[in-house]
């Protein structure tokens, strides 16, 4: 079996990682300044949607409701 290695058309550099870290730090500051409270419910919903999307990419036909039911 001759499998080609996947090579993305971008490179993760130190600059890219530093920019991502900077953005995350700024989001944290804005969250604290605005008085927003973390939302575990929203985080859970986003995680379930992410799992559902990942499964759909792999041609899995489970609905979002079915994926949610698995994790209840």
C-alpha positions, -999 to 999 in steps of 0.1 A, spaced: 0 0 0 15 33 -11 2 61 11 12 96 4 18 117 35 -6 146 39 13 179 36 -9 210 44 -3 241 23 8 262 52 36 261 78 32 266 115 60 290 125 71 306 157 55 338 145 22 321 139 22 305 173 30 338 189 2 356 171 -23 328 182 -11 331 218 -14 369 216 -50 367 203 -59 342 230 -45 365 257 -64 395 243 -96 375 243 -90 366 280 -85 403 288 -116 414 270 -136 386 287 -125 398 322 -130 435 313 -165 429 300 -175 408 331 -185 379 310 -188 346 329 -177 313 314 -205 293 300 -201 256 305 -234 250 287 -222 269 256 -188 252 257 -205 218 259 -228 226 229 -199 238 209 -180 206 217 -209 184 207 -212 204 174 -175 199 168 -178 162 173 -208 160 151 -190 179 123 -160 157 126 -181 126 123 -199 140 93 -166 146 76 -158 109 81 -192 101 64 -209 91 97 -247 98 95 -254 104 132 -275 135 137 -266 161 163 -293 148 185 -279 113 183 -244 125 191 -257 144 221 -276 113 233 -243 94 234 -228 119 258 -257 122 281 
